[in-house]
Structure formats: C-alpha cells, structure tokens
Amino acid sequence: MTHVVKRVQVAKLDVPLRSPFAIATTKLEGVRNVAVRVELECGTCGLGEAACLVPVTAWTQDETLRRLKKATPTLVGTAFDACDWNDAIRTASKACLVGWEAASARAAWECAVVDAMTRARKEPMWNPFQSNKASDGREKDPQALQTCITVPIETVERGMELANAYQGERYAALKIKVGRGSCDGKELDHAEAEAEGKRAGRIAAAAPTMKVVVDANEAFGKNLQAAKAFLHAYQSQADKLPWILEQPMLRTERESSKQLKEWVTKEGIWIAVDEGCRTLEDAKRVVQSKEADIVNVKMAKSGLIGALDIVDLVLASGMQLMLGGMVETRIGMGCAAHLAAGLGCFEVVDLDTPLLLSQDPVLRGPRLEHGAYWLESSGCGTDCDIMLDWQG
C-alpha cells in the first residue's frame, strides 16, 4: 500500500523540568522543543520531536519552528510504502532540511512519518527497523528495553543520594555527568579535573552494583593531562574505574582522543564518541582513526535516516554502538526506544530524559518504568496530553 503525506504541522513543545539539568556545556531549566505531526491521506497521524538544546544542537526552538514551517510545502505529497520508505523519506529530507544543523528537525519529520506508517499498518514502530539491521546474534525482547539513568552535575551529596536510589531499579547503567555545568566554553584545568574525579567517584561508590558511564561532554577540552588526573582521582574514591568515558576531549581533538584511548584501554575503559560524531563523514573518520571504542548515535545529531547510515557503518567496522538522545519527552524518546528495539544492536541505551520532566505531556505510547521501556503500541503510540498550537 502506498502512503502519501497529506499534511505536516508543527508546534512548540514546552515542558518544565523537576530541577535544572546541568551538563558540561549548558544548564537547562525546561524543555523547549518542537513537535511535528504528519497526517497521511488515509487519515492516520504520527508524531515526532525536534530537540532544541543549543549548543549541542544548532537551532533554537524558534529557528527550528521557522525552518520546519518553511519545509512543509516540500514535505507534503511525499509518497512511500513499506518497501521504499527509507529512500522516499531521505529524498524529501534532502530537498529542504539539509546539513547537520537541520538534523533535529529532520529527525522529527522522519520519525513522524514512520510513526504514521506503522500506525496505519497496525504494527509497532520498531518493526520496519528490523530489516535494516546487521544482527549481532543476540536475542532481545523488543517489548522491554533497559536504559541508563543520569545523574546531572550536582553536589556530591545529592548525586550520591540519586545514585543510591537508582541502584534498586533495573537501569542498565549509571551515567554521571561531569564538567563546569555552564556555557563559558572553558575546559577543566588540572585541579578542577581532580575535584570532579573525586566527586564522580564518590557518586559511583554510592551505587557499587551498577556499571558507570562518565559523560564529560568535551569537558577536558584539549587538556589530556586533566583527563588522566580525573581518572586517577575517580579511582581514589570508587572501587573500580568507569565502564565507559564518553566524549572526554573536544570533538576536534582527534589525536588527543586517540592517545587517551590508548592509555585507558590498559585499564579496561571504553572511550565513547558523542559530539565528535554527528554525520556519516564523522563516523567514517572515527572508524578510520580508531579514536573510540563505541559510537553514541543520536537522531537529533543525524536525523533518523542518517542514524541508520551510521549504524550500518559502525557495525561493519566491528565497533560498538550506543543510542542516546537530548532532553526530550516520550515522543522523541519513544521513537528512539523503538529504533533500539528494532535494530537490537546497541550495547548501551541512554533514553531516560522523560524522567527529568515535572509533568508528562504524553498520553499512551512507550512506558518508562523501573529502568525499562515497554513497547506495546501500534506505531510509537504517543499522543499529546496538552493543548499544542499546531501550525500548518
């Protein structure tokens, strides 16, 4: 059956957080994203979400809204079926949402189309992704998907309290954010890195049964010695070193990243690349340079179709994969959960941000309970529980 896009609508999606969420490069007070709704000629609708988290993403909420509204006339009329949806959506996206800067907007539109298509076919959204994967041979339940849980940049006391509480749930790992928690763009110096290492180590020690991912979000900049000082200080407080150290250096510091990887490999630590891999070209460089062990794929950095391209490349290289997101509601995170469940090839899944929201604006769809997503709907299955000002 051929489906045709009849209408594309966009709306601001604003949701407050329980408390400010700080990472190395920014501090977020609330979600200020853009929702996308695609209606097919058969009457079925699907939803997507564009994360707007400058400087991690390129466009603000207003700019994302403006660009998507401008793209709408081009996207309407897109025709596809279950056999060629990938190529058809790619062609439409290339016509009006080009480049890394448009990735988050592309992801929202592309996810909304797949959501609508699978709703019309009365199948879960993860189903079409199964044919796109190179299987790693592991059997997984596509209806239950474990996620990491994040401790943002907090006081050590609050971080330890959160870590201890999370230990009793089914979370796949504990992710600890480190860095300045500001937008000043400054890297951690040696003393600051040691202090952050001790803070992160104490937090990790409060959840001794959990694997730990330390997410630096480029916090060490060009300072390789600061990254090493951080790990020494971390080990002085925790029983073991972290499982994964994510994006410790600036995305452009490929040689420093490679040197750090060589050093930590002896300790059994994996280096993950996040900000350093936005596009397929970035992924090719990462694979060639061997600067990381694991690639964090995010649709907000690459779009849905671009993410699938990166997955194929990384799997063929033998490197490991991680799936993450920005700060999003269950619309965006639900689509990502279906992608992870369908592909079944991600060593790490990090989709916990709906738990940061002070209210859940989403009805139905994937449930995030006790550390796992439960996927039981046709399509992604989400709907909005708040009145949105749909435009288009």
Backbone torsions as a table, in degrees:
resi	resn	phi	psi	omega
1	MET	NA	130.9	177.8
2	THR	-88.8	132.3	176.4
3	HIS	-107.7	145.2	178.7
4	VAL	-128.4	132.8	178.4
5	VAL	-73.1	119.6	-178.3
6	LYS	-92.6	-37.5	-174.8
7	ARG	-151.6	144.1	172.6
8	VAL	-126.3	124.0	-179.9
9	GLN	-122.8	152.0	-180.0
10	VAL	-132.5	154.9	179.8
11	ALA	-157.0	149.6	173.0
12	LYS	-68.7	139.3	180.0
13	LEU	-123.2	97.6	-175.0
14	ASP	-111.4	124.4	179.6
15	VAL	-140.7	129.5	177.6
16	PRO	-73.3	156.2	175.6
17	LEU	-95.0	159.4	175.7
18	ARG	-62.5	-39.3	177.3
19	SER	-156.0	160.8	-179.3
20	PRO	-56.1	142.0	-178.1
21	PHE	-112.8	110.5	-175.2
22	ALA	-107.6	133.5	169.9
23	ILE	-125.3	-176.9	-173.1
24	ALA	-60.1	-32.8	-170.0
25	THR	-107.9	-7.8	-177.4
26	THR	-164.0	169.0	176.7
27	LYS	-134.3	123.9	-172.3
28	LEU	-107.8	130.9	178.9
29	GLU	-97.2	-23.9	-178.9
30	GLY	-167.7	163.6	176.5
31	VAL	-79.1	128.5	176.6
32	ARG	-130.7	70.6	-174.5
33	ASN	-105.4	-173.8	177.9
34	VAL	-127.5	128.9	175.2
35	ALA	-94.0	144.0	177.7
36	VAL	-123.3	132.8	176.6
37	ARG	-121.7	124.7	178.1
38	VAL	-109.4	127.8	175.7
39	GLU	-111.1	129.4	176.6
40	LEU	-88.9	163.3	-179.8
41	GLU	-63.3	-22.8	176.7
42	CYS	-76.3	-5.5	177.8
43	GLY	98.2	-8.9	-180.0
44	THR	-78.1	140.9	179.8
45	CYS	-117.1	152.0	174.6
46	GLY	-135.2	157.5	-176.2
47	LEU	-121.2	148.5	171.7
48	GLY	-141.2	168.6	-176.7
49	GLU	-138.6	130.3	176.1
50	ALA	-101.3	115.6	177.3
51	ALA	-75.3	137.9	-179.9
52	CYS	-126.0	93.8	-174.2
53	LEU	-134.9	71.1	178.4
54	VAL	-67.3	132.9	13.6
55	PRO	-94.5	4.7	-178.9
56	VAL	-69.5	-39.7	169.5
57	THR	-105.2	165.4	-171.8
58	ALA	-85.8	-34.4	-170.2
59	TRP	-108.5	143.3	171.2
60	THR	-71.9	173.8	177.5
61	GLN	-60.1	-46.0	-177.9
62	ASP	-63.6	-41.8	-179.7
63	GLU	-67.4	-40.1	178.1
64	THR	-62.3	-44.0	179.0
65	LEU	-60.9	-45.5	-178.4
66	ARG	-63.1	-44.5	-177.7
67	ARG	-66.8	-39.3	179.0
68	LEU	-68.0	-39.8	177.5
69	LYS	-62.6	-39.6	178.7
70	LYS	-65.8	-32.8	-177.7
71	ALA	-79.6	-18.3	-172.2
72	THR	-52.8	-47.1	-179.3
73	PRO	-58.8	-30.0	179.2
74	THR	-76.9	-37.1	-176.2
75	LEU	-74.7	-34.1	178.1
76	VAL	-64.5	135.2	-178.1
77	GLY	99.0	-7.3	176.9
78	THR	-59.1	126.6	-178.7
79	ALA	-113.5	139.7	-177.4
80	PHE	-161.6	164.2	170.6
81	ASP	-137.5	-176.5	-174.1
82	ALA	-63.6	-18.9	-177.3
83	CYS	-89.9	-27.9	-173.9
84	ASP	-127.4	20.4	-176.4
85	TRP	-59.6	-36.5	-177.7
86	ASN	-61.3	-52.5	-178.2
87	ASP	-66.5	-38.4	-178.4
88	ALA	-66.1	-42.8	180.0
89	ILE	-69.2	-39.7	178.2
90	ARG	-58.2	-44.8	-178.7
91	THR	-63.1	-43.6	180.0
92	ALA	-65.0	-42.2	-179.9
93	SER	-64.1	-42.0	-179.2
94	LYS	-63.9	-22.9	-177.4
95	ALA	-75.4	-22.3	-172.1
96	CYS	-148.9	-9.9	-179.0
97	LEU	-130.2	76.7	-168.4
98	VAL	-103.7	143.9	171.5
99	GLY	92.7	167.2	-179.6
100	TRP	-61.3	-35.7	-177.2
101	GLU	-58.6	-29.3	-177.2
102	ALA	-93.0	5.1	-170.5
103	ALA	-59.2	-44.6	-177.0
104	SER	-65.8	-41.3	176.5
105	ALA	-64.2	-40.7	177.2
106	ARG	-60.6	-44.2	-179.1
107	ALA	-59.0	-41.7	-178.4
108	ALA	-64.0	-46.4	-179.8
109	TRP	-65.5	-45.4	-176.8
110	GLU	-65.9	-41.2	177.6
111	CYS	-65.8	-39.3	179.4
112	ALA	-61.9	-38.1	178.5
113	VAL	-65.4	-46.8	-179.3
114	VAL	-66.5	-37.6	175.7
115	ASP	-59.4	-48.0	-180.0
116	ALA	-63.3	-42.8	-179.5
117	MET	-61.1	-45.8	-177.4
118	THR	-73.8	-29.5	172.6
119	ARG	-64.2	-43.5	179.9
120	ALA	-62.8	-33.3	-179.5
121	ARG	-87.8	-2.6	-179.7
122	LYS	56.5	43.6	176.7
123	GLU	-130.4	155.3	179.2
124	PRO	-66.8	153.4	-175.4
125	MET	-64.9	-24.4	180.0
126	TRP	-72.0	-17.7	-171.5
127	ASN	-60.2	-48.3	-178.2
128	PRO	-66.8	-19.8	-179.7
129	PHE	-74.7	-18.8	-177.4
130	GLN	-62.1	-35.3	-178.3
131	SER	-75.1	-11.7	-177.5
132	ASN	-93.7	-4.2	-171.4
133	LYS	-100.3	150.0	166.5
134	ALA	-94.8	107.0	-170.5
135	SER	-63.9	138.8	174.6
136	ASP	-92.2	6.8	173.4
137	GLY	88.1	-4.3	-177.9
138	ARG	-88.4	140.7	176.7
139	GLU	-90.3	127.5	179.3
140	LYS	-133.7	147.9	175.7
141	ASP	-80.3	112.2	-176.6
142	PRO	-69.3	-9.4	-179.1
143	GLN	-93.9	-13.7	-179.7
144	ALA	-128.5	120.0	-172.8
145	LEU	-131.7	113.7	179.8
146	GLN	-75.6	144.9	178.1
147	THR	-126.2	157.7	169.5
148	CYS	-71.1	167.7	173.8
149	ILE	-129.8	139.2	-170.6
150	THR	-105.8	136.4	166.7
151	VAL	-104.9	111.4	-179.7
152	PRO	-70.1	-178.6	176.5
153	ILE	-68.6	106.7	-175.6
154	GLU	-133.2	172.5	170.1
155	THR	-62.4	154.6	-178.4
156	VAL	-61.5	-35.4	-179.2
157	GLU	-65.7	-45.6	179.5
158	ARG	-67.3	-40.8	178.3
159	GLY	-61.2	-42.0	178.4
160	MET	-65.2	-39.3	177.8
161	GLU	-61.3	-45.0	179.2
162	LEU	-65.4	-45.6	-178.2
163	ALA	-60.3	-43.1	179.8
164	ASN	-63.8	-38.0	178.8
165	ALA	-68.8	-38.6	-178.0
166	TYR	-70.1	-23.3	-175.4
167	GLN	-60.0	-28.3	-177.4
168	GLY	-83.9	-3.5	-179.6
169	GLU	-96.0	-172.5	-176.2
170	ARG	-98.2	20.5	-175.8
171	TYR	-60.7	143.4	-177.3
172	ALA	-69.2	-33.2	-179.5
173	ALA	-166.5	163.6	175.5
174	LEU	-100.2	122.6	177.1
175	LYS	-102.7	124.9	-179.3
176	ILE	-112.0	119.6	177.1
177	LYS	-81.3	139.4	177.7
178	VAL	-134.4	157.1	179.8
179	GLY	134.2	-166.6	-176.6
180	ARG	-78.6	-29.0	-176.8
181	GLY	71.5	36.9	-178.3
182	SER	-147.0	177.7	-179.6
183	CYS	-105.2	19.7	-174.1
184	ASP	-77.2	-11.5	176.4
185	GLY	73.6	7.7	-178.1
186	LYS	-87.8	139.8	176.9
187	GLU	-79.8	159.1	176.3
188	LEU	-71.2	134.0	172.9
189	ASP	-84.8	-178.0	-173.0
190	HIS	-60.4	-47.2	-178.6
191	ALA	-65.2	-42.2	178.5
192	GLU	-64.4	-39.0	178.9
193	ALA	-63.9	-40.9	177.3
194	GLU	-62.8	-43.9	179.4
195	ALA	-62.8	-42.0	178.0
196	GLU	-66.1	-36.3	178.3
197	GLY	-63.3	-42.9	178.6
198	LYS	-65.9	-41.6	179.1
199	ARG	-62.4	-48.6	-179.3
200	ALA	-64.2	-38.1	179.2
201	GLY	-64.4	-39.8	178.0
202	ARG	-66.6	-37.9	177.4
203	ILE	-64.7	-45.1	179.1
204	ALA	-61.1	-38.6	-179.1
205	ALA	-65.3	-21.2	178.7
206	ALA	-76.7	-10.2	177.5
207	ALA	-133.2	67.2	-170.0
208	PRO	-65.3	-19.0	-178.7
209	THR	-88.2	-6.0	-174.8
210	MET	-98.4	141.7	167.2
211	LYS	-66.1	150.3	-176.4
212	VAL	-123.9	130.5	170.0
213	VAL	-109.4	119.5	174.9
214	VAL	-96.1	119.9	-176.6
215	ASP	-108.8	109.6	-175.5
216	ALA	-91.6	-18.2	-178.8
217	ASN	47.3	47.3	176.8
218	GLU	71.3	19.0	-171.3
219	ALA	-61.7	-27.9	-177.3
220	PHE	-89.1	-2.3	174.3
221	GLY	54.8	-117.5	178.7
222	LYS	-102.8	3.8	-170.1
223	ASN	-92.0	87.9	-178.4
224	LEU	-63.5	-38.3	-179.2
225	GLN	-66.7	-32.7	176.4
226	ALA	-65.1	-38.9	177.7
227	ALA	-62.3	-41.5	178.2
228	LYS	-67.1	-40.1	178.1
229	ALA	-62.5	-37.3	176.8
230	PHE	-58.5	-48.2	-176.7
231	LEU	-66.3	-37.8	176.4
232	HIS	-62.3	-44.7	-180.0
233	ALA	-66.4	-39.1	177.5
234	TYR	-58.4	-47.3	-176.4
235	GLN	-66.1	-25.8	178.7
236	SER	-69.8	-18.1	-177.2
237	GLN	-109.5	-25.9	-176.6
238	ALA	-108.5	158.4	-179.8
239	ASP	-71.5	-24.8	-177.3
240	LYS	-147.3	162.0	177.7
241	LEU	-75.1	161.3	179.4
242	PRO	-64.3	153.5	175.4
243	TRP	-67.5	-46.3	-176.3
244	ILE	-134.4	138.2	170.3
245	LEU	-113.3	114.4	-171.3
246	GLU	-100.5	129.2	176.6
247	GLN	39.2	62.8	179.7
248	PRO	-70.7	-37.2	-174.7
249	MET	-103.1	166.8	173.8
250	LEU	-54.2	147.0	-177.7
251	ARG	-59.5	-25.6	-179.5
252	THR	-88.5	-8.4	-177.3
253	GLU	-88.8	68.7	-174.7
254	ARG	-72.3	-38.2	-179.5
255	GLU	-68.8	-41.4	177.2
256	SER	-63.7	-39.4	178.3
257	SER	-62.4	-41.0	179.5
258	LYS	-64.9	-42.1	178.6
259	GLN	-63.4	-41.7	179.0
260	LEU	-64.5	-41.1	178.9
261	LYS	-59.9	-44.1	179.1
262	GLU	-60.3	-36.8	-178.3
263	TRP	-72.4	-45.7	-175.1
264	VAL	-79.5	-20.0	179.0
265	THR	-57.9	-33.8	178.2
266	LYS	-63.2	-25.4	-179.3
267	GLU	-96.0	2.1	178.3
268	GLY	80.6	17.3	179.5
269	ILE	-93.7	136.8	172.9
270	TRP	-91.1	141.2	170.8
271	ILE	-99.0	128.9	176.9
272	ALA	-107.9	143.9	174.6
273	VAL	-108.4	133.1	179.6
274	ASP	-126.1	-79.6	179.1
275	GLU	-57.9	-26.0	-179.3
276	GLY	-77.7	-0.6	178.8
277	CYS	-136.6	92.3	179.1
278	ARG	-103.0	-35.9	-171.9
279	THR	-122.8	170.8	176.6
280	LEU	-62.5	-35.7	178.2
281	GLU	-64.7	-40.6	175.2
282	ASP	-59.9	-44.9	-178.6
283	ALA	-61.1	-39.8	178.1
284	LYS	-61.9	-40.6	179.0
285	ARG	-66.5	-40.9	179.7
286	VAL	-62.5	-44.8	179.6
287	VAL	-62.6	-43.0	-177.6
288	GLN	-69.6	-40.4	-175.4
289	SER	-79.7	-20.3	-177.6
290	LYS	58.8	37.6	-179.0
291	GLU	-83.4	-6.2	-177.8
292	ALA	-146.5	163.6	176.5
293	ASP	-100.5	-24.9	-172.3
294	ILE	-144.2	139.6	-178.1
295	VAL	-108.7	125.3	177.2
296	ASN	-88.4	109.0	179.7
297	VAL	-91.0	132.2	176.0
298	LYS	-136.3	130.5	178.8
299	MET	-63.7	-30.5	179.1
300	ALA	-67.1	-18.4	176.7
301	LYS	-93.2	-24.6	-167.7
302	SER	-131.7	-9.5	-168.8
303	GLY	78.3	165.5	178.1
304	LEU	-66.2	-49.5	-177.2
305	ILE	-65.8	-41.5	177.3
306	GLY	-62.3	-37.2	177.6
307	ALA	-63.2	-41.3	177.9
308	LEU	-62.8	-38.1	177.2
309	ASP	-62.7	-43.8	-179.5
310	ILE	-65.7	-41.3	178.0
311	VAL	-57.2	-47.6	-179.8
312	ASP	-58.5	-44.9	-178.3
313	LEU	-64.2	-47.8	-176.2
314	VAL	-66.4	-41.5	178.0
315	LEU	-60.6	-41.6	-179.8
316	ALA	-65.3	-26.6	-178.8
317	SER	-81.0	-16.8	-177.0
318	GLY	90.6	-1.3	176.7
319	MET	-76.7	166.1	-179.5
320	GLN	-91.0	161.1	-177.6
321	LEU	-124.1	146.9	175.2
322	MET	-131.4	145.3	175.7
323	LEU	-118.4	124.3	179.6
324	GLY	-129.7	-172.8	178.4
325	GLY	-154.5	179.5	173.1
326	MET	-92.0	-156.6	175.3
327	VAL	-90.2	105.4	-171.4
328	GLU	-136.9	161.6	175.2
329	THR	-80.6	-175.9	178.3
330	ARG	-70.3	-7.7	172.2
331	ILE	-67.6	-59.0	180.0
332	GLY	-67.7	-46.1	-178.8
333	MET	-68.4	-31.5	177.3
334	GLY	-65.6	-41.9	176.7
335	CYS	-62.2	-42.2	178.9
336	ALA	-64.5	-38.6	178.3
337	ALA	-62.7	-40.5	176.7
338	HIS	-64.7	-38.7	177.5
339	LEU	-61.1	-46.0	-180.0
340	ALA	-63.7	-42.5	-178.9
341	ALA	-66.2	-39.4	-179.3
342	GLY	-69.7	-44.9	-178.5
343	LEU	-73.1	-40.8	176.1
344	GLY	66.4	22.6	-172.7
345	CYS	-120.4	10.0	-175.5
346	PHE	-94.1	124.5	177.2
347	GLU	-69.5	-33.2	-179.3
348	VAL	-132.2	135.0	174.3
349	VAL	-121.6	126.8	-174.9
350	ASP	-130.6	84.8	-172.0
351	LEU	-132.3	45.9	-170.3
352	ASP	-95.6	-1.9	-168.4
353	THR	-62.7	-23.4	174.4
354	PRO	-57.8	-23.1	179.1
355	LEU	-72.4	-14.5	179.0
356	LEU	-80.6	-16.4	-172.7
357	LEU	-78.5	143.9	178.8
358	SER	-76.9	-16.8	174.6
359	GLN	-147.2	152.3	179.1
360	ASP	-102.2	109.2	-177.0
361	PRO	-84.1	9.0	-171.8
362	VAL	-113.3	132.0	174.5
363	LEU	-95.3	145.3	174.1
364	ARG	55.6	-160.2	179.3
365	GLY	78.7	-166.9	-177.7
366	PRO	-58.8	135.6	177.5
367	ARG	-100.2	134.1	177.2
368	LEU	-107.5	101.3	-175.2
369	GLU	-136.1	132.8	173.2
370	HIS	52.9	41.7	173.1
371	GLY	85.4	5.5	-176.9
372	ALA	-140.1	149.7	170.7
373	TYR	-89.8	139.5	176.1
374	TRP	-115.9	119.1	-170.7
375	LEU	-113.0	107.7	-173.4
376	GLU	-133.1	5.8	-169.7
377	SER	-99.8	162.7	162.4
378	SER	-74.5	137.9	-172.6
379	GLY	63.6	-152.6	172.0
380	CYS	-78.8	-31.4	173.2
381	GLY	87.8	3.9	-176.1
382	THR	-85.3	154.7	171.2
383	ASP	-146.8	160.5	-176.4
384	CYS	-90.1	136.4	178.4
385	ASP	-98.3	7.8	178.1
386	ILE	-127.3	154.2	179.5
387	MET	-77.4	117.4	178.0
388	LEU	-104.7	146.7	178.7
389	ASP	-87.8	80.4	-177.7
390	TRP	-67.3	133.2	179.5
391	GLN	-122.6	136.9	179.8
392	GLY	115.0	NA	NA
